[in-house]
Amino acid sequence: MKIPFPCLKQDSRIDLKGVSHVVIGREDAGLVLRSSIDGATQTLDASALLQAYRTGVLVLPPQRFAGLEKGVAERLRFLVNELPEAQQAAAMHRHKYVVVVDGLVSRGRFSQTDTNFERAARAVAFLAKERAPSGTTLRSWYRRWVRSGRNITALAPMNHRKGRKPVERAPAVMKIVLEQARLHHLKPEGCSMEGLHVIVEGEIREHNERHGTSHEVPSPSQLSYLISRNIDAEERYRLVNGNRAARRKFTSKRRRGSPERLLGIVEIDHVLLDVIATRERTGVPLETEEDAPELKRGIAGRVWATIAICQRSRVVVGWSLSLDPPSWVSVMKCLRHVMSPKDDVRIGDLTVANPAWGKPRIIHIDNGKEFHSISLKVVAAMLGIEIRHMGRRQPWERGRIERFFREVQRDVATIPGRTFSNSVARGDYDSEATARFTLAEIKARFEKWVVGIHHHREHRGLFWQTPAEVWDELSQLGIDYPPSVEEVNLLTRQVLVKPLRDVGIEHQGLFWHSKAFEDVFRRNGPGKTYVTLLDPENLGDLLLLEETEHGPVRHRGEVDCPELVEGVDLSMWKRIRRRGRERTPAGERLRKEILFVTKRELLEEARTDDLAGEKLTRPKQKFADRQAAAEAARRRQQRAADADPGPTAAELVKPIATKSPGSVAERASHYA
């Protein structure tokens, strides 16, 4: 498989060794770059570009153009996740309109006129089941977005530059209006808008007399406006015409074709593999260097796989295998794997290349809770990835990855410990008794099968080509590079909005602080909230983003008690804290001493149950594995100390004086 070039247009700018370069064009030898300092040109092939990117020498800065409004240029100094939540939601709402227009423009099928912008806005609004913006508004959004280098922050409303704020109705009035509209107006036999006005007027007057308020009664036209703005078209139609009619009217059934480029559309989903993984128990070890335990392996559980597959080439571009159920953490691990260059895979005496990586343009996902997390939305918005949620209970909309799941269950899961798809097919087969592969062994087996078999197997949907052949053909068109590996790892952390206090940042009873946090607190004062980034698998540090005139500045803070969170992830810490609260009397503060005792108890309980041969739950397995790793480390240290006894007692005793004074005068002066 060939290494693809990055998708860079002419006159695009990149940073190479800290120097800005302009892309002149592309030749057979590679990409031609011109330095902005001395005007020298150089040509780099695909392998050189990939090596420069992996080592951090090549960075792709945001592409910005002249002609930006003053307010937009000021707004681009900040990240989108540093804006208020309402402005983030508005920017993401506008983003789905401009990406549709950009796709039409890139195909050469769109003339930028007000009529075409209005048609595009109506089409997107119809699929999103919402009110469409005007063509002029969409054109303004698109031009602002393009001139900013396709930065989603430019789409945020500039309310700080507006003069008069819109009049907002009291929450009590809105509650009365919406309740009465659903109860009396939005029904097959519902009343008219004038009748609803009479009912609402009576309810508001009764509320004013009961609570001593003076809320105004909206007019019939204002009632119609409030209902249309706060109840979407699908719900209004469903309440009047029924669920079946609403599904028939608002559900899109148009067939989606395959993209023309690699990573144009990537499908991501989870699957529970039909195989049971084992784990090493924490038994008394044999006196060997490998620390092999005496007891047999225990049952760890079934394996969850999060897979990302390129819709055009059917190449698996990323995956994450874990014993934990699906969550946003498994999705972020999969995205990190998708956007990270991969090493070659060793299969026997062969070395198979795996250049399948890059930044996807569109991802197709279902409506699971983990796919609606704010962290995933921020990653997609900052990297320019469009998110498309498929219909509920409609797996045929992600047919490529569903077919791949069938191949995985057929080829990879056919090992000792298979659970089969149902009890009838399993029969009398004892899955737990025959299981003997650990999670690490299953991961290695899956990687070799994907790279060595799946990528080189003929596919009917590819006209009997292999995924590797299609990738090689389309790799000449290029793939999109993420800004940098460090930026991807940073953005895939969990996003938290937390206030900075004099004791630092607090989350789940843990505190992070540093000298940089103290300086930020001294400059901005108390009561201000900041966007923070936390890695749930490493609670030792936390990043704080501070808004400055020159853009966001990142500050790192250390946890106040590293010994307490050593070897503990966020899920384990929540379990420790929950047990500690159970041991704390009501009304008292949870102390660190109790948390240390609770952590020790959970570790000992997991070790005792593991020694007894009991089947452990997944949370208890983490504590048992943590205890086993700590005991193995102590045994290695003890063996190293026994191998090196150190200096003897005779070697430690040294004479006090090594040279005796000569003459009497010297002895007198010496002992004086």
C-alpha positions in Angstrom: 0.0 0.0 0.0 1.3 3.4 -1.0 1.7 6.4 1.3 -0.8 9.1 0.3 -0.1 12.8 0.0 -1.8 15.4 2.2 -4.7 17.4 0.6 -3.2 20.8 0.2 -4.4 23.4 -2.3 -2.2 25.8 -4.1 -1.1 28.8 -2.1 -1.8 27.0 1.2 0.6 27.6 4.1 2.4 25.1 6.2 5.0 25.4 9.0 8.1 23.3 8.3 10.8 23.5 11.1 9.2 26.6 12.4 9.4 28.4 9.1 6.2 29.2 7.1 6.1 27.7 3.5 3.7 28.2 0.7 2.5 25.3 -1.5 3.4 26.0 -5.1 2.1 22.8 -6.6 2.7 19.1 -6.9 4.9 17.3 -9.3 5.8 13.6 -9.8 8.7 14.0 -7.4 6.5 15.3 -4.6 5.1 18.5 -3.1 6.9 21.7 -4.1 7.2 24.2 -1.2 8.6 27.8 -1.1 10.0 29.4 2.0 8.4 32.7 3.0 11.8 34.0 4.4 14.3 33.5 1.6 12.1 32.3 -1.2 14.0 29.0 -1.5 12.0 26.0 -2.9 12.2 22.4 -2.0 10.4 19.2 -3.0 9.2 16.6 -0.5 7.7 13.2 -1.4 4.9 11.5 0.6 7.3 9.5 2.9 9.3 12.6 3.8 6.1 14.5 4.6 4.8 11.7 6.8 8.1 11.5 8.6 8.1 15.2 9.2 4.6 15.1 10.5 5.3 12.2 12.9 8.3 14.0 14.3 6.4 17.3 14.8 8.5 19.1 12.2 5.5 19.6 9.9 2.5 21.5 11.3 -0.6 22.6 9.4 -1.7 26.0 10.7 -5.3 27.4 10.1 -5.6 28.8 6.6 -7.0 32.4 6.9 -7.6 35.0 4.2 -8.0 38.7 4.0 -11.4 40.5 4.1 -12.6 39.3 7.6 -14.8 41.5 9.6 -13.3 43.1 12.7 -15.5 41.2 15.1 -14.8 37.9 13.4 -11.1 38.5 13.5 -11.3 39.2 17.2 -13.4 36.0 17.8 -10.8 33.8 16.0 -8.4 34.3 18.8 -10.4 31.9 20.9 -11.3 28.2 20.6 -15.0 27.3 20.1 -15.1 25.4 23.4 -14.1 28.6 25.2 -17.2 30.4 24.1 -20.5 30.4 26.1 -22.6 27.2 25.6 -25.3 29.1 23.7 -22.8 30.5 21.2 -21.2 27.0 20.8 -24.6 25.6 20.0 -25.4 28.3 17.5 -22.0 27.8 15.8 -22.5 24.1 15.5 -26.0 24.7 14.2 -24.7 27.0 11.4 -21.8 24.6 10.7 -24.0 21.9 9.3 -25.4 24.4 6.7 -22.1 25.7 5.5 -20.5 22.2 5.1 -23.3 21.2 2.8 -22.8 24.3 0.6 -19.0 23.7 0.7 -19.5 20.2 -0.6 -21.6 21.4 -3.5 -19.1 24.1 -4.3 -16.2 21.7 -4.3 -18.0 19.5 -6.8 -18.6 22.4 -9.2 -22.4 22.1 -9.0 -23.2 25.3 -7.1 -23.3 28.8 -8.3 -23.1 31.2 -5.4 -26.4 33.1 -5.9 -29.0 34.0 -3.3 -31.5 31.6 -5.0 -29.1 28.6 -4.7 -28.2 29.5 -1.1 -31.9 29.6 -0.3 -32.5 26.2 -1.9 -29.6 24.7 0.0 -30.9 26.1 3.3 -34.3 24.7 2.7 -32.9 21.2 1.9 -30.8 21.1 5.1 -33.6 22.5 7.2 -36.0 19.8 5.8 -33.6 17.0 6.8 -32.9 18.6 10.2 -36.7 19.3 10.8 -36.2 22.9 11.7 -36.8 26.4 10.3 -34.5 27.4 7.4 -32.4 30.5 7.3 -32.7 32.9 4.4 -30.3 32.6 1.4 -28.6 35.9 2.3 -27.9 34.7 5.8 -26.5 31.4 4.6 -24.3 33.2 2.1 -23.0 35.5 4.9 -22.2 32.4 7.1 -20.4 30.6 4.2 -18.2 33.6 3.2 -17.3 34.3 6.8 -16.4 30.6 7.3 -14.3 30.3 4.2 -12.4 33.5 4.8 -11.5 32.4 8.3 -9.9 29.2 7.0 -13.0 27.1 7.7 -12.8 27.8 11.4 -16.1 27.0 13.2 -15.4 29.8 15.7 -16.1 32.4 13.0 -19.8 31.1 12.9 -20.5 32.0 16.5 -23.0 34.9 16.9 -21.3 38.2 17.7 -23.8 39.2 20.4 -21.2 41.4 22.1 -21.3 43.7 19.1 -25.0 44.1 19.0 -26.9 47.0 20.5 -30.3 45.9 21.7 -31.0 42.4 23.1 -34.2 40.6 22.2 -37.0 40.7 24.7 -37.4 37.4 26.6 -40.6 36.1 28.1 -40.7 35.1 31.7 -40.2 31.3 32.3 -43.6 31.1 34.0 -45.2 32.6 30.9 -43.4 30.3 28.5 -44.4 27.3 30.6 -48.1 28.3 30.5 -48.0 28.9 26.8 -46.3 25.6 25.8 -48.4 23.5 28.2 -51.7 25.0 27.0 -50.6 24.8 23.4 -49.9 21.0 23.7 -53.1 20.4 25.7 -55.6 22.4 23.7 -54.2 23.6 20.3 -51.8 20.9 19.0 -54.4 18.2 18.7 -56.6 16.8 15.9 -59.6 18.4 17.5 -57.6 21.4 18.9 -58.9 24.9 19.3 -57.9 27.9 17.1 -55.2 30.4 18.0 -57.8 32.8 19.2 -59.3 30.2 21.5 -55.8 29.4 22.8 -55.3 33.1 23.5 -58.3 33.2 25.7 -57.2 30.1 27.6 -53.6 31.5 28.1 -55.0 34.9 29.1 -57.0 33.3 31.9 -54.0 31.2 33.1 -51.6 34.2 33.2 -54.1 36.4 35.1 -54.6 33.7 37.6 -50.9 33.3 38.0 -50.5 37.0 38.5 -53.1 37.1 41.2 -51.7 34.1 43.0 -48.0 35.2 42.9 -48.4 39.0 42.8 -46.7 39.3 39.4 -47.6 41.5 36.4 -46.7 39.3 33.4 -48.2 40.6 30.1 -50.4 38.3 28.0 -49.0 37.5 24.5 -51.2 38.4 21.5 -52.4 35.6 19.1 -49.6 36.4 16.6 -47.1 36.3 19.4 -48.5 33.0 20.6 -48.0 31.6 17.1 -44.4 32.9 17.1 -43.6 31.4 20.5 -45.0 28.0 19.6 -43.1 27.8 16.3 -39.8 28.8 17.9 -40.0 26.5 20.9 -41.7 23.4 19.4 -40.2 22.0 16.3 -42.1 21.2 13.2 -41.9 17.4 13.6 -43.4 17.5 17.1 -46.2 19.9 16.0 -47.1 17.6 13.1 -46.9 14.5 15.2 -49.2 15.9 17.9 -51.8 16.8 15.2 -51.5 13.9 12.7 -50.0 11.0 14.7 -46.6 9.3 14.9 -46.9 7.3 11.7 -47.7 10.3 9.6 -44.8 12.2 11.2 -42.3 9.5 10.4 -43.6 9.3 6.9 -43.2 13.0 6.4 -40.0 13.9 8.2 -37.9 10.7 7.8 -35.4 11.0 5.0 -35.2 7.9 2.8 -32.8 9.0 0.1 -30.0 6.6 -0.8 -26.5 7.8 0.1 -23.8 7.0 -2.4 -20.2 6.3 -1.6 -17.7 9.2 -1.4 -15.1 9.8 -4.1 -12.1 10.1 -1.8 -10.4 8.2 1.0 -11.8 9.0 4.5 -14.6 11.0 2.9 -17.1 9.1 5.1 -16.0 6.9 8.0 -18.5 4.7 9.8 -18.0 4.2 13.6 -19.9 1.7 15.7 -19.5 -0.8 18.6 -19.9 -4.6 18.6 -19.8 -7.1 21.4 -17.5 -9.9 20.2 -18.7 -13.5 20.6 -15.6 -14.5 22.6 -14.7 -14.5 26.3 -11.3 -13.1 27.4 -9.3 -14.4 30.3 -7.0 -12.7 32.7 -4.1 -13.6 35.0 -5.0 -14.1 38.6 -3.1 -12.6 41.5 -1.9 -15.9 42.9 1.4 -16.6 44.6 4.0 -16.4 41.8 6.6 -18.9 40.9 10.3 -18.0 41.6 10.9 -17.1 37.9 11.9 -13.9 36.1 8.6 -13.9 34.2 6.5 -13.8 37.5 4.2 -16.6 36.1 1.3 -17.1 38.6 0.6 -20.5 40.0 -3.2 -20.3 39.7 -5.0 -20.7 36.4 -6.4 -17.8 34.5 -9.7 -16.3 35.5 -12.6 -15.1 33.4 -12.4 -11.4 32.4 -15.5 -11.2 30.3 -16.6 -10.5 26.7 -14.7 -8.0 24.6 -16.2 -4.8 23.2 -14.8 -3.5 19.9 -15.2 0.1 18.6 -14.4 0.0 14.9 -13.9 2.8 12.3 -14.1 1.8 8.6 -13.6 3.9 5.5 -16.8 3.7 3.5 -15.1 4.1 0.1 -12.3 1.6 0.4 -13.6 -0.7 3.2 -10.3 -0.3 4.9 -10.4 -0.4 8.8 -8.7 2.9 9.7 -9.1 2.6 13.5 -10.2 0.4 16.4 -10.3 0.1 20.1 -10.8 -3.2 22.0 -11.7 -3.2 25.7 -13.6 -5.1 28.4 -15.4 -1.9 29.4 -18.9 -1.2 27.8 -19.1 1.5 25.2 -18.5 5.1 26.4 -17.1 8.3 25.0 -13.6 7.1 26.2 -13.8 4.1 23.8 -14.9 6.5 21.0 -12.0 8.9 21.6 -9.5 6.0 21.7 -10.8 4.9 18.3 -10.5 8.4 16.9 -6.9 8.7 18.2 -6.1 5.5 16.4 -7.8 6.7 13.2 -5.7 10.0 13.2 -2.4 8.4 14.2 0.2 7.0 11.8 0.4 3.2 12.3 3.5 1.0 12.4 4.0 -2.0 10.2 2.6 -5.4 11.4 4.8 -8.4 11.7 3.0 -11.6 10.7 5.4 -14.6 10.8 8.3 -13.9 8.5 6.4 -11.2 6.7 6.1 -7.4 7.4 2.9 -5.9 6.2 2.5 -2.1 5.9 -0.5 -0.4 7.3 -0.6 3.3 6.0 -4.4 3.6 6.7 -4.8 6.8 8.7 -5.8 10.4 8.4 -8.5 12.9 9.3 -12.0 11.9 8.2 -14.3 14.5 6.7 -17.6 12.9 7.7 -18.4 10.3 10.3 -21.6 8.2 10.4 -22.6 7.2 13.9 -25.8 6.0 15.6 -27.7 7.7 18.4 -25.9 6.1 21.4 -25.3 8.3 24.4 -21.5 8.2 23.9 -22.0 9.7 20.4 -23.8 12.7 21.8 -21.1 13.8 24.3 -19.8 17.4 24.2 -16.2 16.1 24.0 -16.9 14.4 20.7 -18.7 17.5 19.3 -15.8 19.7 20.2 -13.3 17.3 18.6 -15.3 17.2 15.4 -15.8 21.0 15.3 -12.1 21.9 16.0 -10.8 19.4 13.4 -13.5 20.2 10.8 -15.2 16.8 10.9 -18.9 16.6 10.1 -21.0 14.4 12.3 -24.0 12.6 10.9 -26.3 10.7 13.2 -28.1 7.8 11.4 -31.8 7.0 12.1 -32.8 5.1 15.2 -33.1 1.3 14.7 -32.0 1.6 11.1 -28.7 -0.4 10.8 -29.0 -0.5 7.0 -27.8 3.1 6.9 -24.4 1.9 8.1 -24.3 -1.3 6.0 -20.6 -1.3 5.5 -19.6 -1.6 9.1 -22.5 -4.0 9.9 -21.2 -6.3 7.2 -17.7 -6.0 8.7 -19.1 -7.0 12.1 -20.3 -10.2 10.5 -16.9 -11.0 9.2 -15.3 -10.3 12.6 -17.7 -12.7 14.3 -17.0 -15.3 11.7 -13.2 -15.1 11.5 -11.8 -13.5 14.6 -14.2 -14.8 17.2 -13.8 -18.4 16.2 -11.3 -19.2 19.0 -11.6 -21.2 22.3 -14.1 -19.4 24.5 -16.6 -18.5 21.7 -20.1 -17.7 23.0 -21.8 -17.9 19.6 -24.7 -15.6 18.6 -27.4 -17.5 20.6 -27.9 -20.3 23.1 -29.3 -22.6 20.4 -26.1 -22.4 18.3 -23.9 -22.7 21.4 -25.6 -25.9 22.6 -23.6 -27.7 25.3 -20.4 -25.9 24.6 -18.9 -24.5 27.8 -17.5 -21.1 26.7 -15.9 -20.1 30.1 -14.3 -23.5 30.7 -12.5 -23.4 27.3 -11.5 -19.8 27.2 -7.7 -19.2 27.2 -7.0 -16.0 25.3 -6.3 -12.8 27.2 -7.3 -9.4 26.0 -3.8 -8.6 24.8 -3.7 -11.8 22.7 -7.1 -11.0 21.2 -5.9 -7.5 20.3 -2.8 -8.9 18.5 -4.9 -11.5 16.7 -7.4 -8.8 15.6 -4.6 -6.5 14.3 -3.0 -9.3 12.3 -6.4 -10.4 10.8 -7.3 -6.8 9.8 -4.0 -5.9 8.2 -3.0 -9.3 6.8 -6.4 -10.8 5.7 -9.2 -8.3 5.6 -7.3 -5.6 3.7 -6.2 -8.2 1.1 -9.4 -10.1 0.6 -11.5 -9.4 -2.6 -14.7 -7.5 -1.9 -17.9 -7.8 -4.1 -18.8 -4.2 -3.2 -15.5 -3.0 -4.6 -16.0 -4.9 -7.9 -13.8 -7.8 -6.7 -10.9 -5.5 -5.7 -9.3 -5.7 -2.3 -9.5 -2.8 0.1 -5.7 -2.4 -0.1 -5.9 -2.0 -3.9 -8.6 0.6 -3.7 -6.6 2.5 -1.0 -3.5 2.5 -3.3 -5.5 3.8 -6.2 -7.2 6.6 -4.3 -4.2 7.5 -2.2 -2.9 9.6 -5.1 -5.8 12.0 -4.5 -4.4 12.6 -1.0 -5.8 12.4 2.6 -6.4 15.2 5.2 -3.8 15.5 7.9 -4.7 16.5 11.4 -2.9 19.6 12.7 -0.4 17.5 14.8 -0.3 14.4 16.9 -0.1 16.4 20.1 -3.1 18.4 19.1 -5.2 15.3 18.5 -4.2 13.8 21.9 -5.1 17.1 23.5 -8.5 17.5 21.9 -9.5 13.9 22.7 -9.4 14.6 26.4 -12.6 15.0 28.4 -13.9 18.6 28.3 -14.9 20.1 31.7 -16.0 23.6 32.5 -14.9 24.4 36.0 -14.4 27.5 38.2 -10.9 28.3 39.4 -10.7 28.8 43.2 -7.9 29.6 45.6 -7.4 25.9 46.1 -7.3 25.1 42.3 -9.6 23.2 40.1 -11.9 20.6 41.8 -13.6 17.6 40.1 -14.9 14.5 41.9 -13.2 15.5 45.1 -9.8 15.9 43.5 -7.9 19.2 43.4 -5.3 20.3 40.7 -3.1 23.3 41.3 0.2 24.8 40.2 2.1 28.1 40.2 0.5 28.9 36.8 -3.0 28.4 38.3 -2.1 30.8 41.1 -1.0 33.5 38.6 -4.3 33.0 36.6 -6.3 33.3 39.8 -4.4 36.5 40.8 -4.9 38.1 37.4 -8.6 37.3 36.9 -9.9 36.9 40.4 -12.4 34.3 41.9 -15.7 33.3 40.4 -14.6 32.8 36.8 -15.0 29.5 35.0 -12.5 28.0 32.5 -12.4 25.2 30.0 -10.3 22.3 31.4 -9.1 19.1 29.7 -8.7 15.9 31.7 -7.5 12.5 30.7 -9.7 10.0 32.5 -7.0 7.3 32.4 -4.3 9.6 34.0 -5.6 11.8 36.8 -2.1 13.2 37.6 -2.4 16.4 35.6 -5.1 18.7 34.1 -4.9 21.4 31.5 -6.6 24.8 31.9 -7.3 27.1 29.0 -7.1 30.9 29.7 -8.5 33.5 27.4 -6.0 36.2 26.5 -5.7 38.9 23.9 -3.3 36.7 21.9 -5.5 33.6 22.1 -6.0 30.8 24.5 -3.0 29.9 26.7 -2.7 26.4 28.2 -1.6 25.9 31.9 -0.9 22.5 33.4 -1.8 21.7 37.0 -0.8 18.7 39.2 -3.1 16.8 41.4 -2.6 17.6 45.1 -2.2 14.0 46.2 -0.4 11.9 43.6 -0.2 8.8 45.9 -3.9 8.6 46.1 -4.6 8.5 42.4 -1.5 6.5 41.4 -2.6 3.6 39.1 -6.3 4.7 39.4 -8.5 5.9 36.5 -11.6 8.0 36.8 -14.0 5.1 37.1 -11.9 3.5 39.9 -11.7 6.8 41.7 -15.5 7.2 41.6 -15.8 3.8 43.2 -13.3 4.7 45.9 -15.1 8.0 46.6 -18.5 6.3 46.7 -17.2 3.7 49.2 -15.6 6.5 51.3 -18.8 8.4 51.5 -20.6 5.3 52.8 -18.0 5.1 55.6 -18.3 8.9 56.5 -21.0 9.9 59.0 -23.7 12.2 57.6 -22.8 15.9 57.6 -19.0 15.3 57.9 -16.5 16.1 55.2 -14.8 13.2 53.3 -11.2 13.1 54.5 -8.1 11.9 52.7 -7.4 9.4 55.4 -10.7 7.7 54.8 -10.0 7.6 51.0 -6.6 6.0 51.6 -8.2 3.4 53.8 -11.0 2.8 51.3 -8.5 2.4 48.4 -6.5 -0.2 50.4 -9.7 -2.1 51.3 -10.9 -2.3 47.7 -7.5 -3.5 46.6 -7.4 -6.2 49.3 -11.0 -7.3 48.7 -10.3 -7.7 45.0 -7.1 -9.7 45.7 -8.8 -11.9 48.3 -11.7 -12.7 45.9 -9.3 -13.3 43.1 -7.2 -15.7 45.2 -10.4 -17.6 46.2 -11.1 -18.2 42.4 -14.3 -16.1 42.4 -15.5 -14.5 39.2 -14.8 -10.8 39.5 -16.9 -7.9 38.1 -15.2 -5.5 35.7 -14.7 -2.7 38.3 -13.2 -5.3 40.8 -10.9 -6.7 38.0 -9.3 -3.3 37.7 -8.4 -3.2 41.4 -7.2 -6.8 41.3 -4.9 -6.0 38.3 -3.6 -2.9 40.0 -2.8 -4.9 43.1 -1.1 -7.6 41.0 1.0 -5.0 39.2 2.1 -3.5 42.5 3.0 -6.9 44.0 5.0 -7.8 40.9 7.0 -4.6 41.1 7.8 -5.2 44.7 9.0 -8.7 44.0 11.2 -7.5 41.2 12.8 -4.9 43.5 13.3 -7.6 46.2 15.0 -9.9 43.7 17.3 -7.1 42.5 18.2 -6.3 46.1 19.0 -10.0 46.9 21.2 -10.2 43.8 23.2 -7.1 44.9 23.9 -7.5 48.7 25.8 -4.2 48.8 29.0 -3.3 50.7 30.1 -5.5 53.7 30.5 -4.2 57.3 34.3 -4.2 56.9 34.1 -2.1 53.8 31.9 0.4 55.6 34.4 0.9 58.5 37.1 3.4 57.5 40.1 4.7 59.6 39.6 8.1 61.1 43.1 9.4 60.3 44.9 8.3 57.2 48.2 10.1 57.9 49.9 10.7 61.2 51.6 14.0 61.9 55.4 13.9 61.8 57.2 16.2 64.3 56.1 17.2 67.8 55.2 20.7 66.5 53.1 19.2 63.8 51.4 16.9 66.3 50.7 19.7 68.6 49.2 21.9 65.9 47.2 18.9 64.6 45.6 17.9 67.9 45.3 21.5 69.2 
